[in-house]
């Protein structure tokens, strides 16, 4: 089990001895245990041996610069927090350091109060990621234990199935920072859109509900270094990320009770114009449940704050979805969505947060 919250070790990597001394004295006086390295190569060796939770590194150093040190150190411990110090005040350096996994970018001469605040926030962010992953693992174990009984207890435990799937949806949501209650909201939006679209059979609605709750189950197989990456993904990382529908299909189709949810799990990233994935299906070749989910999911993404985007109003989100009818979304489903009163959507969101 990782030591979340109590590890106050910091590694200072800088080729300027005076700066190392000042920073070490500052962090020591602030309750940290400090280690030092005079360049990136020495820093990497020390980092690999000690695995400090926080590292403060310069950029311009001999033998190995700070960005290369950061890149290699992140492969050793993706959870570690990094702060980058540099006297080069250009945007490119900042972008590069964040792309390689730095939590923050601070210019020299360093404001010590600013540095301490950034250090504390970086450690809090690291702790949050670790706590959520451990919580997710615990929930995943509980769900795995519960789902072993699903095949033999369908009739008597229908409500237990529902609760278990909701727990699984919540477990999946915890892997993506900023998506709490996402599956519950999208389930509500999908069901009300489906009914407006003429889906009245309770079995079809139940299968839709299960597919929505399980749509991102395949992200269980995506490495945290990619799923929780703070910066943009590389083309290679996107290729890995786009395997999650296939991973989800393989997981869900092994459980007979949940097999009707496979079309949504597997096709929820298809687009009406055929530019989606994994199979580039087009138009009505896309399962109707996946077409309904696509509208509900996009609506929730636009109307709820995420770490990388600010929410817009329900009215603005509806107009944006209408503008994408015929390209991203099924025009018929968009029309059905447009008939849902906004106050009903507000009520679904309110209930999901209770």
Short mmCIF file of the C-alpha atoms (twelve columns), coordinates in Angstrom:
data_MODEL
# 
_entry.id   MODEL 
# 
loop_
_atom_site.group_PDB 
_atom_site.id 
_atom_site.type_symbol 
_atom_site.label_atom_id 
_atom_site.label_alt_id 
_atom_site.label_comp_id 
_atom_site.label_asym_id 
_atom_site.label_seq_id 
_atom_site.Cartn_x 
_atom_site.Cartn_y 
_atom_site.Cartn_z 
_atom_site.pdbx_PDB_model_num 
ATOM 1   C CA . UNK A 1   0.000   0.000   0.000   1 
ATOM 2   C CA . UNK A 2   1.364   3.427   -0.914  1 
ATOM 3   C CA . UNK A 3   2.123   6.001   1.738   1 
ATOM 4   C CA . UNK A 4   -0.356  8.709   0.860   1 
ATOM 5   C CA . UNK A 5   -0.209  12.033  2.678   1 
ATOM 6   C CA . UNK A 6   2.693   11.445  5.106   1 
ATOM 7   C CA . UNK A 7   5.786   11.317  2.859   1 
ATOM 8   C CA . UNK A 8   7.538   14.716  2.992   1 
ATOM 9   C CA . UNK A 9   10.674  13.926  0.991   1 
ATOM 10  C CA . UNK A 10  11.886  16.215  -1.797  1 
ATOM 11  C CA . UNK A 11  14.704  15.821  -4.297  1 
ATOM 12  C CA . UNK A 12  16.330  19.066  -5.523  1 
ATOM 13  C CA . UNK A 13  18.100  18.776  -8.896  1 
ATOM 14  C CA . UNK A 14  20.092  21.856  -9.940  1 
ATOM 15  C CA . UNK A 15  23.651  22.413  -11.170 1 
ATOM 16  C CA . UNK A 16  23.961  25.651  -9.157  1 
ATOM 17  C CA . UNK A 17  25.297  24.723  -5.707  1 
ATOM 18  C CA . UNK A 18  24.044  27.961  -4.136  1 
ATOM 19  C CA . UNK A 19  20.508  27.411  -5.425  1 
ATOM 20  C CA . UNK A 20  20.563  23.824  -4.151  1 
ATOM 21  C CA . UNK A 21  21.677  25.030  -0.734  1 
ATOM 22  C CA . UNK A 22  19.009  27.773  -0.535  1 
ATOM 23  C CA . UNK A 23  16.217  25.470  -1.675  1 
ATOM 24  C CA . UNK A 24  17.334  22.700  0.661   1 
ATOM 25  C CA . UNK A 25  17.377  25.051  3.647   1 
ATOM 26  C CA . UNK A 26  13.965  26.412  2.656   1 
ATOM 27  C CA . UNK A 27  12.328  23.000  2.298   1 
ATOM 28  C CA . UNK A 28  14.003  21.695  5.451   1 
ATOM 29  C CA . UNK A 29  12.638  24.660  7.361   1 
ATOM 30  C CA . UNK A 30  9.191   23.864  5.950   1 
ATOM 31  C CA . UNK A 31  9.224   20.312  7.319   1 
ATOM 32  C CA . UNK A 32  10.632  18.396  4.352   1 
ATOM 33  C CA . UNK A 33  13.482  15.865  4.191   1 
ATOM 34  C CA . UNK A 34  15.761  17.028  1.387   1 
ATOM 35  C CA . UNK A 35  18.123  15.256  -0.989  1 
ATOM 36  C CA . UNK A 36  20.199  16.931  -3.694  1 
ATOM 37  C CA . UNK A 37  21.689  16.190  -7.110  1 
ATOM 38  C CA . UNK A 38  23.935  18.407  -9.244  1 
ATOM 39  C CA . UNK A 39  22.616  17.396  -12.678 1 
ATOM 40  C CA . UNK A 40  19.946  15.363  -14.408 1 
ATOM 41  C CA . UNK A 41  21.946  12.148  -14.635 1 
ATOM 42  C CA . UNK A 42  22.801  12.204  -10.924 1 
ATOM 43  C CA . UNK A 43  19.244  13.217  -10.161 1 
ATOM 44  C CA . UNK A 44  17.849  10.266  -12.102 1 
ATOM 45  C CA . UNK A 45  20.104  7.860   -10.213 1 
ATOM 46  C CA . UNK A 46  19.027  9.350   -6.880  1 
ATOM 47  C CA . UNK A 47  15.380  9.393   -7.926  1 
ATOM 48  C CA . UNK A 48  15.456  5.717   -8.926  1 
ATOM 49  C CA . UNK A 49  17.022  4.777   -5.594  1 
ATOM 50  C CA . UNK A 50  14.856  6.904   -3.279  1 
ATOM 51  C CA . UNK A 51  11.531  7.381   -5.179  1 
ATOM 52  C CA . UNK A 52  10.794  10.766  -3.530  1 
ATOM 53  C CA . UNK A 53  7.168   11.904  -3.852  1 
ATOM 54  C CA . UNK A 54  8.265   15.439  -4.858  1 
ATOM 55  C CA . UNK A 55  11.118  16.594  -7.103  1 
ATOM 56  C CA . UNK A 56  12.143  20.175  -7.888  1 
ATOM 57  C CA . UNK A 57  14.363  20.346  -10.972 1 
ATOM 58  C CA . UNK A 58  16.160  22.963  -13.018 1 
ATOM 59  C CA . UNK A 59  15.931  22.778  -16.836 1 
ATOM 60  C CA . UNK A 60  19.325  23.936  -18.142 1 
ATOM 61  C CA . UNK A 61  21.864  21.471  -16.681 1 
ATOM 62  C CA . UNK A 62  24.921  19.560  -17.952 1 
ATOM 63  C CA . UNK A 63  24.959  15.809  -18.717 1 
ATOM 64  C CA . UNK A 64  21.153  15.574  -18.785 1 
ATOM 65  C CA . UNK A 65  18.781  18.529  -18.911 1 
ATOM 66  C CA . UNK A 66  15.734  18.832  -16.719 1 
ATOM 67  C CA . UNK A 67  13.193  17.866  -19.373 1 
ATOM 68  C CA . UNK A 68  15.005  14.615  -20.211 1 
ATOM 69  C CA . UNK A 69  15.400  13.915  -16.499 1 
ATOM 70  C CA . UNK A 70  11.678  14.518  -16.047 1 
ATOM 71  C CA . UNK A 71  10.776  12.251  -18.969 1 
ATOM 72  C CA . UNK A 72  12.877  9.362   -17.670 1 
ATOM 73  C CA . UNK A 73  11.879  9.845   -14.026 1 
ATOM 74  C CA . UNK A 74  8.188   9.669   -14.953 1 
ATOM 75  C CA . UNK A 75  8.760   6.230   -16.467 1 
ATOM 76  C CA . UNK A 76  10.210  5.100   -13.125 1 
ATOM 77  C CA . UNK A 77  7.380   6.527   -10.994 1 
ATOM 78  C CA . UNK A 78  4.402   8.024   -12.891 1 
ATOM 79  C CA . UNK A 79  2.787   9.071   -9.603  1 
ATOM 80  C CA . UNK A 80  5.656   11.312  -8.457  1 
ATOM 81  C CA . UNK A 81  5.108   15.080  -8.422  1 
ATOM 82  C CA . UNK A 82  7.534   17.373  -10.280 1 
ATOM 83  C CA . UNK A 83  8.077   21.127  -10.191 1 
ATOM 84  C CA . UNK A 84  10.259  22.682  -12.896 1 
ATOM 85  C CA . UNK A 85  12.417  25.757  -12.217 1 
ATOM 86  C CA . UNK A 86  13.965  27.681  -15.074 1 
ATOM 87  C CA . UNK A 87  15.304  31.078  -15.946 1 
ATOM 88  C CA . UNK A 88  14.164  30.648  -19.528 1 
ATOM 89  C CA . UNK A 89  10.827  32.408  -19.564 1 
ATOM 90  C CA . UNK A 90  9.481   31.070  -22.849 1 
ATOM 91  C CA . UNK A 91  6.190   29.327  -23.394 1 
ATOM 92  C CA . UNK A 92  7.792   26.414  -25.233 1 
ATOM 93  C CA . UNK A 93  9.762   25.352  -22.170 1 
ATOM 94  C CA . UNK A 94  6.624   25.534  -20.037 1 
ATOM 95  C CA . UNK A 95  4.633   23.483  -22.532 1 
ATOM 96  C CA . UNK A 96  7.374   20.886  -22.809 1 
ATOM 97  C CA . UNK A 97  7.708   20.497  -19.044 1 
ATOM 98  C CA . UNK A 98  3.952   20.067  -18.600 1 
ATOM 99  C CA . UNK A 99  3.817   17.628  -21.509 1 
ATOM 100 C CA . UNK A 100 6.447   15.490  -19.816 1 
ATOM 101 C CA . UNK A 101 4.403   15.396  -16.605 1 
ATOM 102 C CA . UNK A 102 5.441   18.392  -14.503 1 
ATOM 103 C CA . UNK A 103 2.750   19.603  -12.119 1 
ATOM 104 C CA . UNK A 104 3.832   23.245  -12.387 1 
ATOM 105 C CA . UNK A 105 6.387   25.523  -14.039 1 
ATOM 106 C CA . UNK A 106 8.079   28.276  -11.999 1 
ATOM 107 C CA . UNK A 107 10.435  30.983  -13.250 1 
ATOM 108 C CA . UNK A 108 13.641  32.054  -11.530 1 
ATOM 109 C CA . UNK A 109 14.212  34.055  -9.398  1 
ATOM 110 C CA . UNK A 110 11.908  31.887  -7.343  1 
ATOM 111 C CA . UNK A 111 9.259   33.323  -5.070  1 
ATOM 112 C CA . UNK A 112 9.570   30.998  -2.078  1 
ATOM 113 C CA . UNK A 113 5.959   31.392  -0.972  1 
ATOM 114 C CA . UNK A 114 4.822   30.523  -4.471  1 
ATOM 115 C CA . UNK A 115 7.157   27.525  -4.534  1 
ATOM 116 C CA . UNK A 116 5.862   26.188  -1.223  1 
ATOM 117 C CA . UNK A 117 2.230   26.532  -2.339  1 
ATOM 118 C CA . UNK A 118 3.025   24.759  -5.605  1 
ATOM 119 C CA . UNK A 119 4.833   21.973  -3.726  1 
ATOM 120 C CA . UNK A 120 1.908   21.397  -1.363  1 
ATOM 121 C CA . UNK A 121 -0.595  21.351  -4.238  1 
ATOM 122 C CA . UNK A 122 1.565   18.993  -6.269  1 
ATOM 123 C CA . UNK A 123 1.705   16.525  -3.365  1 
ATOM 124 C CA . UNK A 124 -2.048  16.849  -2.783  1 
ATOM 125 C CA . UNK A 125 -2.649  16.106  -6.474  1 
ATOM 126 C CA . UNK A 126 -0.358  13.064  -6.276  1 
ATOM 127 C CA . UNK A 127 -2.149  11.808  -3.166  1 
ATOM 128 C CA . UNK A 128 -5.549  12.245  -4.818  1 
ATOM 129 C CA . UNK A 129 -4.538  10.193  -7.847  1 
ATOM 130 C CA . UNK A 130 -3.170  7.389   -5.655  1 
ATOM 131 C CA . UNK A 131 -6.205  7.399   -3.346  1 
ATOM 132 C CA . UNK A 132 -8.618  7.226   -6.267  1 
ATOM 133 C CA . UNK A 133 -6.714  4.396   -7.911  1 
ATOM 134 C CA . UNK A 134 -6.675  2.418   -4.664  1 
ATOM 135 C CA . UNK A 135 -10.374 3.153   -4.151  1 
ATOM 136 C CA . UNK A 136 -11.059 2.047   -7.701  1 
ATOM 137 C CA . UNK A 137 -9.161  -1.197  -7.118  1 
ATOM 138 C CA . UNK A 138 -11.187 -1.870  -3.993  1 
ATOM 139 C CA . UNK A 139 -14.466 -1.218  -5.796  1 
ATOM 140 C CA . UNK A 140 -13.346 -3.355  -8.718  1 
ATOM 141 C CA . UNK A 141 -12.669 -6.254  -6.359  1 
ATOM 142 C CA . UNK A 142 -16.079 -5.847  -4.742  1 
ATOM 143 C CA . UNK A 143 -17.810 -5.700  -8.125  1 
ATOM 144 C CA . UNK A 144 -15.922 -8.783  -9.321  1 
ATOM 145 C CA . UNK A 145 -17.102 -10.666 -6.229  1 
ATOM 146 C CA . UNK A 146 -20.687 -9.545  -6.781  1 
ATOM 147 C CA . UNK A 147 -20.826 -10.287 -10.505 1 
ATOM 148 C CA . UNK A 148 -19.828 -13.945 -9.947  1 
ATOM 149 C CA . UNK A 149 -23.341 -14.493 -8.627  1 
ATOM 150 C CA . UNK A 150 -25.216 -12.600 -11.366 1 
ATOM 151 C CA . UNK A 151 -25.811 -15.565 -13.688 1 
ATOM 152 C CA . UNK A 152 -27.563 -17.652 -11.024 1 
ATOM 153 C CA . UNK A 153 -29.566 -14.949 -9.238  1 
ATOM 154 C CA . UNK A 154 -31.175 -12.937 -12.064 1 
ATOM 155 C CA . UNK A 155 -34.804 -13.093 -10.981 1 
ATOM 156 C CA . UNK A 156 -34.544 -12.570 -7.217  1 
ATOM 157 C CA . UNK A 157 -31.687 -10.062 -7.275  1 
ATOM 158 C CA . UNK A 158 -32.689 -7.616  -10.026 1 
ATOM 159 C CA . UNK A 159 -32.236 -4.627  -7.722  1 
ATOM 160 C CA . UNK A 160 -28.905 -5.997  -6.557  1 
ATOM 161 C CA . UNK A 161 -27.808 -6.143  -10.201 1 
ATOM 162 C CA . UNK A 162 -28.794 -2.531  -10.637 1 
ATOM 163 C CA . UNK A 163 -26.896 -1.454  -7.516  1 
ATOM 164 C CA . UNK A 164 -23.848 -3.460  -8.515  1 
ATOM 165 C CA . UNK A 165 -23.745 -1.935  -11.981 1 
ATOM 166 C CA . UNK A 166 -24.117 1.549   -10.529 1 
ATOM 167 C CA . UNK A 167 -21.192 0.822   -8.214  1 
ATOM 168 C CA . UNK A 168 -19.186 -0.333  -11.226 1 
ATOM 169 C CA . UNK A 169 -20.117 2.826   -13.117 1 
ATOM 170 C CA . UNK A 170 -18.938 4.867   -10.149 1 
ATOM 171 C CA . UNK A 171 -15.719 2.855   -9.970  1 
ATOM 172 C CA . UNK A 172 -15.056 3.593   -13.633 1 
ATOM 173 C CA . UNK A 173 -15.824 7.286   -13.102 1 
ATOM 174 C CA . UNK A 174 -13.188 7.529   -10.355 1 
ATOM 175 C CA . UNK A 175 -10.424 6.700   -12.847 1 
ATOM 176 C CA . UNK A 176 -11.121 9.918   -14.755 1 
ATOM 177 C CA . UNK A 177 -10.583 12.975  -12.597 1 
ATOM 178 C CA . UNK A 178 -13.595 15.266  -12.738 1 
ATOM 179 C CA . UNK A 179 -16.195 12.664  -13.864 1 
ATOM 180 C CA . UNK A 180 -17.913 11.904  -10.541 1 
ATOM 181 C CA . UNK A 181 -21.570 10.739  -11.026 1 
ATOM 182 C CA . UNK A 182 -21.071 10.919  -14.806 1 
ATOM 183 C CA . UNK A 183 -22.551 7.468   -15.450 1 
ATOM 184 C CA . UNK A 184 -25.618 8.186   -13.282 1 
ATOM 185 C CA . UNK A 185 -26.337 11.426  -15.108 1 
ATOM 186 C CA . UNK A 186 -25.860 9.928   -18.567 1 
ATOM 187 C CA . UNK A 187 -28.079 6.984   -17.635 1 
ATOM 188 C CA . UNK A 188 -30.902 9.397   -16.766 1 
ATOM 189 C CA . UNK A 189 -30.417 11.465  -19.912 1 
ATOM 190 C CA . UNK A 190 -30.243 8.350   -22.116 1 
ATOM 191 C CA . UNK A 191 -33.440 6.836   -20.728 1 
ATOM 192 C CA . UNK A 192 -35.487 9.999   -21.177 1 
ATOM 193 C CA . UNK A 193 -34.160 10.492  -24.726 1 
ATOM 194 C CA . UNK A 194 -34.884 6.825   -25.538 1 
ATOM 195 C CA . UNK A 195 -38.490 7.099   -24.370 1 
ATOM 196 C CA . UNK A 196 -38.936 10.254  -26.458 1 
ATOM 197 C CA . UNK A 197 -37.428 8.369   -29.388 1 
ATOM 198 C CA . UNK A 198 -40.063 5.638   -29.137 1 
ATOM 199 C CA . UNK A 199 -38.199 3.011   -27.104 1 
ATOM 200 C CA . UNK A 200 -40.897 1.632   -24.806 1 
ATOM 201 C CA . UNK A 201 -39.945 -2.022  -24.258 1 
ATOM 202 C CA . UNK A 202 -38.691 -2.365  -20.674 1 
ATOM 203 C CA . UNK A 203 -36.132 -4.963  -21.699 1 
ATOM 204 C CA . UNK A 204 -34.656 -2.611  -24.303 1 
ATOM 205 C CA . UNK A 205 -34.587 0.214   -21.767 1 
ATOM 206 C CA . UNK A 206 -32.894 -2.032  -19.196 1 
ATOM 207 C CA . UNK A 207 -30.257 -3.089  -21.739 1 
ATOM 208 C CA . UNK A 208 -29.693 0.577   -22.602 1 
ATOM 209 C CA . UNK A 209 -29.296 1.379   -18.913 1 
ATOM 210 C CA . UNK A 210 -26.740 -1.391  -18.446 1 
ATOM 211 C CA . UNK A 211 -24.791 -0.296  -21.523 1 
ATOM 212 C CA . UNK A 212 -24.631 3.288   -20.295 1 
ATOM 213 C CA . UNK A 213 -23.389 2.262   -16.847 1 
ATOM 214 C CA . UNK A 214 -20.767 -0.020  -18.380 1 
ATOM 215 C CA . UNK A 215 -19.777 2.089   -21.405 1 
ATOM 216 C CA . UNK A 216 -16.269 2.875   -20.134 1 
ATOM 217 C CA . UNK A 217 -15.549 -0.425  -18.373 1 
ATOM 218 C CA . UNK A 218 -12.766 -1.008  -20.896 1 
ATOM 219 C CA . UNK A 219 -10.794 1.830   -19.321 1 
ATOM 220 C CA . UNK A 220 -9.928  -0.664  -16.595 1 
ATOM 221 C CA . UNK A 221 -7.349  -1.882  -19.099 1 
ATOM 222 C CA . UNK A 222 -5.883  1.549   -19.903 1 
ATOM 223 C CA . UNK A 223 -2.706  2.451   -17.939 1 
ATOM 224 C CA . UNK A 224 -3.098  5.271   -15.410 1 
ATOM 225 C CA . UNK A 225 -0.148  7.064   -17.012 1 
ATOM 226 C CA . UNK A 226 -2.335  7.560   -20.093 1 
ATOM 227 C CA . UNK A 227 -5.791  7.831   -18.533 1 
ATOM 228 C CA . UNK A 228 -4.694  10.379  -15.901 1 
ATOM 229 C CA . UNK A 229 -2.150  12.219  -18.035 1 
ATOM 230 C CA . UNK A 230 -2.511  15.966  -17.364 1 
ATOM 231 C CA . UNK A 231 -1.424  17.034  -20.855 1 
ATOM 232 C CA . UNK A 232 -2.516  16.036  -24.376 1 
ATOM 233 C CA . UNK A 233 -2.026  12.443  -25.461 1 
ATOM 234 C CA . UNK A 234 0.480   11.501  -28.121 1 
ATOM 235 C CA . UNK A 235 -0.725  9.634   -31.248 1 
ATOM 236 C CA . UNK A 236 0.627   6.401   -29.761 1 
ATOM 237 C CA . UNK A 237 -1.192  7.046   -26.481 1 
ATOM 238 C CA . UNK A 238 -4.423  7.787   -28.357 1 
ATOM 239 C CA . UNK A 239 -4.047  4.462   -30.129 1 
ATOM 240 C CA . UNK A 240 -3.934  2.747   -26.741 1 
ATOM 241 C CA . UNK A 241 -6.828  4.831   -25.378 1 
ATOM 242 C CA . UNK A 242 -8.978  3.856   -28.352 1 
ATOM 243 C CA . UNK A 243 -8.687  0.184   -27.451 1 
ATOM 244 C CA . UNK A 244 -11.030 0.608   -24.477 1 
ATOM 245 C CA . UNK A 245 -14.248 -0.214  -26.443 1 
ATOM 246 C CA . UNK A 246 -12.711 -3.545  -27.520 1 
ATOM 247 C CA . UNK A 247 -11.503 -4.275  -23.981 1 
ATOM 248 C CA . UNK A 248 -14.985 -3.449  -22.698 1 
ATOM 249 C CA . UNK A 249 -16.646 -5.701  -25.284 1 
ATOM 250 C CA . UNK A 250 -14.456 -8.625  -24.274 1 
ATOM 251 C CA . UNK A 251 -15.271 -8.102  -20.599 1 
ATOM 252 C CA . UNK A 252 -19.019 -7.636  -20.930 1 
ATOM 253 C CA . UNK A 253 -19.771 -10.373 -23.443 1 
ATOM 254 C CA . UNK A 254 -18.449 -12.985 -20.986 1 
ATOM 255 C CA . UNK A 255 -21.468 -12.373 -18.727 1 
ATOM 256 C CA . UNK A 256 -24.687 -13.644 -20.384 1 
ATOM 257 C CA . UNK A 257 -26.893 -11.278 -18.384 1 
ATOM 258 C CA . UNK A 258 -24.950 -8.271  -19.684 1 
ATOM 259 C CA . UNK A 259 -24.372 -9.285  -23.315 1 
ATOM 260 C CA . UNK A 260 -27.202 -7.042  -24.615 1 
ATOM 261 C CA . UNK A 261 -25.149 -4.083  -23.344 1 
ATOM 262 C CA . UNK A 262 -22.262 -4.926  -25.712 1 
ATOM 263 C CA . UNK A 263 -23.492 -2.746  -28.643 1 
ATOM 264 C CA . UNK A 264 -23.279 0.385   -26.491 1 
ATOM 265 C CA . UNK A 265 -20.006 -0.587  -24.805 1 
ATOM 266 C CA . UNK A 266 -18.395 -1.395  -28.151 1 
ATOM 267 C CA . UNK A 267 -19.869 1.346   -30.360 1 
ATOM 268 C CA . UNK A 268 -20.281 4.357   -28.076 1 
ATOM 269 C CA . UNK A 269 -17.527 6.275   -29.930 1 
ATOM 270 C CA . UNK A 270 -18.961 5.739   -33.428 1 
ATOM 271 C CA . UNK A 271 -20.175 8.852   -35.284 1 
ATOM 272 C CA . UNK A 272 -23.164 9.268   -37.589 1 
ATOM 273 C CA . UNK A 273 -20.883 10.347  -40.481 1 
ATOM 274 C CA . UNK A 274 -18.651 7.271   -40.134 1 
ATOM 275 C CA . UNK A 275 -15.586 9.019   -38.688 1 
ATOM 276 C CA . UNK A 276 -15.774 7.387   -35.242 1 
ATOM 277 C CA . UNK A 277 -14.209 4.229   -33.874 1 
ATOM 278 C CA . UNK A 278 -13.603 1.295   -33.450 1 
ATOM 279 C CA . UNK A 279 -15.354 0.176   -36.680 1 
ATOM 280 C CA . UNK A 280 -16.168 3.510   -38.392 1 
ATOM 281 C CA . UNK A 281 -19.827 2.530   -38.611 1 
ATOM 282 C CA . UNK A 282 -22.067 5.047   -40.342 1 
ATOM 283 C CA . UNK A 283 -25.685 6.115   -39.949 1 
ATOM 284 C CA . UNK A 284 -28.185 3.474   -38.900 1 
ATOM 285 C CA . UNK A 285 -25.482 0.805   -38.963 1 
ATOM 286 C CA . UNK A 286 -24.625 2.157   -35.520 1 
ATOM 287 C CA . UNK A 287 -26.790 0.445   -32.840 1 
ATOM 288 C CA . UNK A 288 -29.596 2.748   -31.748 1 
ATOM 289 C CA . UNK A 289 -28.578 2.538   -28.082 1 
ATOM 290 C CA . UNK A 290 -25.089 3.810   -28.949 1 
ATOM 291 C CA . UNK A 291 -26.618 6.667   -30.972 1 
ATOM 292 C CA . UNK A 292 -28.795 7.666   -28.010 1 
ATOM 293 C CA . UNK A 293 -25.873 7.396   -25.602 1 
ATOM 294 C CA . UNK A 294 -23.685 9.597   -27.827 1 
ATOM 295 C CA . UNK A 295 -26.105 12.512  -27.470 1 
ATOM 296 C CA . UNK A 296 -26.554 12.023  -23.712 1 
ATOM 297 C CA . UNK A 297 -22.806 11.679  -23.125 1 
ATOM 298 C CA . UNK A 298 -21.958 14.795  -25.142 1 
ATOM 299 C CA . UNK A 299 -24.642 16.783  -23.315 1 
ATOM 300 C CA . UNK A 300 -23.224 15.803  -19.935 1 
ATOM 301 C CA . UNK A 301 -19.645 16.516  -21.007 1 
ATOM 302 C CA . UNK A 302 -20.613 20.031  -22.098 1 
ATOM 303 C CA . UNK A 303 -22.718 20.895  -19.039 1 
ATOM 304 C CA . UNK A 304 -20.473 19.651  -16.226 1 
ATOM 305 C CA . UNK A 305 -17.113 21.100  -15.194 1 
ATOM 306 C CA . UNK A 306 -14.072 18.980  -16.026 1 
ATOM 307 C CA . UNK A 307 -10.399 19.638  -15.248 1 
ATOM 308 C CA . UNK A 308 -9.885  20.506  -18.920 1 
ATOM 309 C CA . UNK A 309 -13.124 22.404  -19.726 1 
ATOM 310 C CA . UNK A 310 -15.710 24.673  -18.167 1 
ATOM 311 C CA . UNK A 311 -19.404 23.844  -18.261 1 
ATOM 312 C CA . UNK A 312 -21.773 25.674  -20.592 1 
ATOM 313 C CA . UNK A 313 -25.503 26.156  -20.062 1 
ATOM 314 C CA . UNK A 314 -28.087 23.512  -20.935 1 
ATOM 315 C CA . UNK A 315 -29.448 25.784  -23.672 1 
ATOM 316 C CA . UNK A 316 -26.004 26.280  -25.231 1 
ATOM 317 C CA . UNK A 317 -25.270 22.550  -25.074 1 
ATOM 318 C CA . UNK A 318 -28.571 21.719  -26.767 1 
ATOM 319 C CA . UNK A 319 -27.809 24.165  -29.608 1 
ATOM 320 C CA . UNK A 320 -24.327 22.698  -30.021 1 
ATOM 321 C CA . UNK A 321 -25.753 19.171  -30.285 1 
ATOM 322 C CA . UNK A 322 -28.311 20.363  -32.807 1 
ATOM 323 C CA . UNK A 323 -25.511 21.888  -34.900 1 
ATOM 324 C CA . UNK A 324 -23.764 18.494  -34.922 1 
ATOM 325 C CA . UNK A 325 -26.845 16.564  -36.103 1 
ATOM 326 C CA . UNK A 326 -25.988 14.673  -39.269 1 
ATOM 327 C CA . UNK A 327 -22.258 14.663  -38.578 1 
ATOM 328 C CA . UNK A 328 -21.556 13.480  -35.047 1 
ATOM 329 C CA . UNK A 329 -25.123 12.574  -34.059 1 
ATOM 330 C CA . UNK A 330 -28.183 10.815  -35.468 1 
ATOM 331 C CA . UNK A 331 -30.546 13.652  -36.556 1 
ATOM 332 C CA . UNK A 332 -33.575 11.655  -35.386 1 
ATOM 333 C CA . UNK A 333 -32.122 11.131  -31.912 1 
ATOM 334 C CA . UNK A 334 -31.197 14.816  -31.744 1 
ATOM 335 C CA . UNK A 335 -34.797 15.703  -32.573 1 
ATOM 336 C CA . UNK A 336 -36.015 13.403  -29.779 1 
ATOM 337 C CA . UNK A 337 -33.503 14.970  -27.384 1 
ATOM 338 C CA . UNK A 338 -34.664 18.459  -28.369 1 
ATOM 339 C CA . UNK A 339 -38.203 17.604  -27.240 1 
ATOM 340 C CA . UNK A 340 -37.084 16.814  -23.676 1 
ATOM 341 C CA . UNK A 341 -37.996 19.756  -21.391 1 
ATOM 342 C CA . UNK A 342 -34.917 21.400  -19.922 1 
ATOM 343 C CA . UNK A 343 -36.417 21.196  -16.434 1 
ATOM 344 C CA . UNK A 344 -36.517 17.384  -16.768 1 
ATOM 345 C CA . UNK A 345 -32.808 17.369  -17.612 1 
ATOM 346 C CA . UNK A 346 -32.126 19.630  -14.637 1 
ATOM 347 C CA . UNK A 347 -33.995 17.222  -12.351 1 
ATOM 348 C CA . UNK A 348 -31.959 14.250  -13.619 1 
ATOM 349 C CA . UNK A 349 -28.743 16.116  -12.879 1 
ATOM 350 C CA . UNK A 350 -29.962 17.123  -9.426  1 
ATOM 351 C CA . UNK A 351 -30.890 13.533  -8.492  1 
ATOM 352 C CA . UNK A 352 -27.505 12.190  -9.702  1 
ATOM 353 C CA . UNK A 353 -25.678 14.418  -7.213  1 
ATOM 354 C CA . UNK A 354 -27.701 13.408  -4.167  1 
# 
